[in-house]
Amino acid sequence: MQFTTKANVSDHCFYINTNIFTFQEAVESCEYIQSKLAYANDSTDVQFFLQIGANHEYWLGANDIKNEGLWMTETEEIYEG
C-alpha cells in the first residue's frame, strides 16, 4: 500500500512516502524532489518520528555508512541526535 502526505512540525515540513526503498533509493527519491532525508533537529522532531514510527519503518538522513559508529548527516555534519 502506498501512502504519501506532508506533515508540518515546528518550522519543518516533512514529506512522508511509504514506498519501500533501500537507503540509497530513499536518498535519490528525495534528491528527485530537491529535498533531503529528514533528521531530528530538536525534541519536537524526535517526538514526531516516534509517533509515525509506531506504525511505519523509515529512513532518516543520518547514517554511519562511511565510519561505523560515527553518525553523519547527508551534509557531512556529525550527528549527535
Backbone as CSV, one residue per row, in Angstrom:
resi,resn,N_x,N_y,N_z,CA_x,CA_y,CA_z,C_x,C_y,C_z
1,MET,0.835,-1.180,0.000,0.000,0.000,0.000,0.880,1.245,0.000
2,GLN,0.600,2.167,-0.879,1.354,3.416,-0.964,0.628,4.515,-0.215
3,PHE,1.398,5.332,0.479,0.833,6.444,1.225,1.817,7.600,1.161
4,THR,1.362,8.746,0.749,2.209,9.934,0.779,1.431,11.071,1.403
5,THR,2.103,11.876,2.165,1.481,13.041,2.788,2.574,14.025,3.176
6,LYS,2.175,15.213,3.507,3.092,16.206,4.067,2.673,16.454,5.503
7,ALA,3.647,16.657,6.367,3.366,16.950,7.769,4.208,18.147,8.187
8,ASN,3.583,19.113,8.790,4.294,20.275,9.302,4.514,20.100,10.799
9,VAL,5.763,20.168,11.212,6.133,20.027,12.613,7.078,21.167,12.927
10,SER,6.736,21.952,13.946,7.509,23.158,14.253,7.619,23.980,12.976
11,ASP,8.820,24.317,12.580,9.003,25.086,11.347,9.520,24.198,10.220
12,HIS,9.307,22.880,10.325,9.779,21.924,9.329,8.584,21.338,8.586
13,CYS,8.809,20.974,7.356,7.799,20.280,6.566,8.380,18.926,6.167
14,PHE,7.697,17.857,6.511,8.158,16.515,6.191,7.252,15.908,5.132
15,TYR,7.842,15.293,4.138,7.124,14.562,3.103,7.263,13.088,3.444
16,ILE,6.159,12.438,3.683,6.180,11.040,4.112,5.707,10.166,2.955
17,ASN,6.525,9.203,2.603,6.244,8.320,1.484,6.485,6.891,1.951
18,THR,5.494,6.030,1.852,5.653,4.662,2.346,6.061,3.665,1.265
19,ASN,6.559,4.154,0.133,7.162,3.223,-0.819,8.322,2.524,-0.130
20,ILE,8.604,1.308,-0.533,9.720,0.565,0.055,10.976,0.867,-0.746
21,PHE,11.969,1.467,-0.071,13.220,1.865,-0.701,14.395,1.332,0.107
22,THR,15.505,1.101,-0.569,16.770,0.946,0.141,17.162,2.347,0.616
23,PHE,18.199,2.432,1.435,18.640,3.743,1.891,19.011,4.614,0.699
24,GLN,19.810,4.073,-0.229,20.248,4.861,-1.379,19.068,5.287,-2.249
25,GLU,18.092,4.411,-2.441,16.903,4.775,-3.210,16.125,5.893,-2.518
26,ALA,16.069,5.860,-1.186,15.386,6.920,-0.437,16.100,8.257,-0.631
27,VAL,17.431,8.235,-0.575,18.221,9.450,-0.811,17.932,9.993,-2.211
28,GLU,17.959,9.112,-3.202,17.732,9.533,-4.586,16.305,10.041,-4.795
29,SER,15.335,9.436,-4.126,13.947,9.898,-4.217,13.816,11.318,-3.674
30,CYS,14.505,11.583,-2.572,14.495,12.948,-2.010,15.191,13.928,-2.952
31,GLU,16.321,13.518,-3.496,17.036,14.393,-4.428,16.162,14.729,-5.633
32,TYR,15.369,13.773,-6.083,14.495,13.982,-7.230,13.506,15.114,-6.988
33,ILE,13.048,15.257,-5.744,12.117,16.345,-5.415,12.849,17.501,-4.733
34,GLN,14.164,17.550,-4.940,15.028,18.619,-4.422,14.898,18.760,-2.903
35,SER,15.054,17.631,-2.235,14.936,17.589,-0.782,16.019,16.677,-0.224
36,LYS,15.990,16.456,1.078,16.925,15.571,1.766,16.155,14.718,2.758
37,LEU,16.733,13.576,3.117,16.128,12.781,4.166,16.119,13.588,5.461
38,ALA,15.078,13.418,6.224,14.929,14.174,7.469,15.819,13.621,8.574
39,TYR,16.154,14.478,9.511,16.774,14.046,10.754,16.285,14.963,11.854
40,ALA,16.354,14.495,13.075,15.800,15.236,14.206,16.686,16.422,14.567
41,ASN,16.105,17.615,14.505,16.802,18.829,14.894,16.537,19.192,16.347
42,ASP,15.424,18.703,16.885,15.044,19.056,18.249,14.091,18.001,18.795
43,SER,13.680,18.171,20.047,12.828,17.167,20.691,11.450,17.058,20.041
44,THR,10.962,18.136,19.432,9.680,18.074,18.729,9.787,17.133,17.535
45,ASP,10.886,17.209,16.800,11.114,16.295,15.679,11.203,14.854,16.174
46,VAL,11.929,14.644,17.266,12.070,13.291,17.813,10.699,12.714,18.142
47,GLN,9.862,13.496,18.795,8.515,13.030,19.140,7.710,12.701,17.887
48,PHE,7.846,13.514,16.855,7.149,13.258,15.594,7.601,11.933,14.995
49,PHE,8.909,11.695,14.942,9.426,10.450,14.381,8.976,9.242,15.205
50,LEU,8.964,9.390,16.525,8.497,8.295,17.369,7.022,8.002,17.124
51,GLN,6.255,9.048,16.907,4.828,8.888,16.657,4.576,8.152,15.340
52,ILE,5.220,8.571,14.263,4.990,7.895,12.983,5.685,6.540,12.939
53,GLY,6.753,6.397,13.703,7.491,5.145,13.720,6.761,4.016,14.400
54,ALA,5.717,4.340,15.139,4.942,3.303,15.803,4.275,2.379,14.790
55,ASN,3.984,2.888,13.602,3.286,2.100,12.590,4.059,1.925,11.293
56,HIS,5.220,2.558,11.178,5.960,2.527,9.922,7.457,2.429,10.195
57,GLU,8.168,1.904,9.227,9.620,1.966,9.243,10.029,3.062,8.273
58,TYR,11.123,3.740,8.536,11.518,4.846,7.674,13.014,5.071,7.775
59,TRP,13.540,5.734,6.757,14.953,6.123,6.724,15.073,7.559,7.206
60,LEU,16.107,7.831,7.961,16.429,9.193,8.371,17.743,9.587,7.710
61,GLY,17.996,10.874,7.656,19.152,11.395,6.930,20.445,11.414,7.702
62,ALA,20.636,10.483,8.611,21.919,10.331,9.287,22.275,8.848,9.221
63,ASN,23.534,8.560,8.956,23.948,7.162,8.875,25.409,7.036,9.270
64,ASP,25.835,5.805,9.458,27.242,5.552,9.783,27.885,4.652,8.728
65,ILE,27.471,4.851,7.473,27.963,4.029,6.367,29.473,4.185,6.169
66,LYS,29.971,5.406,6.213,31.398,5.645,5.950,32.283,5.234,7.118
67,ASN,31.778,5.402,8.352,32.587,5.126,9.537,31.665,4.564,10.615
68,GLU,31.690,3.251,10.820,30.819,2.581,11.775,30.867,3.257,13.144
69,GLY,29.700,3.657,13.627,29.593,4.280,14.943,29.654,5.799,14.920
70,LEU,30.096,6.387,13.804,30.144,7.840,13.666,29.011,8.257,12.741
71,TRP,27.952,8.771,13.320,26.751,9.128,12.560,26.921,10.496,11.937
72,MET,26.682,10.559,10.622,26.820,11.803,9.871,25.513,12.090,9.142
73,THR,25.191,13.380,9.004,24.040,13.760,8.192,24.458,13.721,6.727
74,GLU,23.482,13.897,5.847,23.803,13.902,4.417,24.691,15.076,4.035
75,THR,24.737,16.100,4.866,25.587,17.260,4.592,26.941,17.129,5.281
76,GLU,27.277,15.890,5.712,28.574,15.560,6.309,28.790,16.173,7.697
77,GLU,27.718,16.570,8.366,27.837,17.049,9.739,27.753,15.851,10.675
78,ILE,28.521,15.865,11.765,28.419,14.799,12.752,27.078,14.942,13.449
79,TYR,26.350,13.832,13.510,25.015,13.837,14.124,25.111,13.227,15.503
80,GLU,24.721,13.992,16.507,24.799,13.514,17.874,23.420,13.308,18.486
81,GLY,22.361,13.312,17.613,20.966,13.180,17.970,20.715,12.603,19.275
